[in-house]
Amino acid sequence: IGVDELILPEEMVHPKVDKLALMTYIAQFRNLPENYVDANRCQAYGPGLVEALEGEPTTFTVVKPAEMEGEIVVEVKDHNGNVVSHQVAPGEEEGMFVYTYTPTPLDRNDDDEEPATGVCHIQVTVEDKNVPGSVFVA
């Protein structure tokens, strides 16, 4: 995030920590811009990122801090690498977005009657950086 690692975490908790080094390290955080774009500050979660059944709509949620600028980009691809269309709706809170997609059918034998678990790759980025956990496989 643009802060030099002047002191290691284990040194911070040591009883004889260099207090000036610790203060210098902490002081760097006040110089960060308020709307600093960092994909690690975002979250993506929900059943659509873990398991998806072919032909059945599934959802997942992406949360971005309200004060953070930067566009969320979501790309869903099927088992063949084709783009799967998805819809987005605002969530319950500011900065929350709910995505819905329907996995395409897998290539399989006509004998299979049960819906198959499709392999979809879901990439969630902010300013071309993956959010934690991305690329997801459902």
Secondary structure as UniProt FT lines:
FT   HELIX           9..12
FT   TURN            15..16
FT   HELIX           19..27
FT   HELIX           28..31
FT   TURN            34..35
FT   HELIX           39..41
FT   STRAND          43..45
FT   HELIX           47..49
FT   TURN            54..55
FT   STRAND          58..63
FT   TURN            66..67
FT   STRAND          72..77
FT   TURN            79..80
FT   STRAND          86..90
FT   TURN            94..95
FT   STRAND          96..101
FT   TURN            110..111
FT   STRAND          121..126
FT   TURN            127..128
FT   STRAND          129..130
FT   TURN            132..133
FT   STRAND          136..137
//
